[in-house]
Amino acid sequence: MNSPLSIALHSPEETAELATRLGAGLLPGDILLLDGTIGSGKTHFARSLIQSVMQEPEDVPSPTFTLVQVYDTDKGEVWHSDLYRLSDVEEIEELGLTEAFDTAICLIEWPDKLGSLTPASALMLSFKTDDDEEELRTMTITWSDPKWVSKLESLR
């Protein structure tokens, strides 16, 4: 495990800009786990990243009710999942998400629901709100796969 990287995000625009920079280096097989409470910025981050890798930006709805939204991009498929409503790990396999781990860029909200299916190579992005400053978010990034070191250089 590498040392966590903490980044203060002072506005939704800063969050979108960071998502765009990270998205530029992603490839199929890259998995981002987006952790944090409701309203902490996970979906805004995912939406910004997805739109940044699309040839023609389109609406990116939250997958809260659909569970998975798939987008065709210049980088290949991007899977955006919201696992909040799932109650069993078997439901994740039924969605085809575990196969997508190898073939697509995957953004997964509520990754704790993955349980034993959590990929060891994933990048964890934990979003935390600030009690004193409404717009401020702190993103803490952790990883164990060495491939993330070079992919995160653009964020330092």
Secondary structure, 3 states (H helix, E strand, C coil): CCCCEEEEECCHHHHHHHHHHHHHCCCCCCEEEEECCCCCCHHHHHHHHHHHHCCCCCCCCCCCCCCEEEEEECCEEEEEEECCCCCCHHHHHHCCHHHHHHHCEEEEECHHHHHHHCCCCCEEEEEEECCCCCCCEEEEEECCCCHHHHHCHHHC
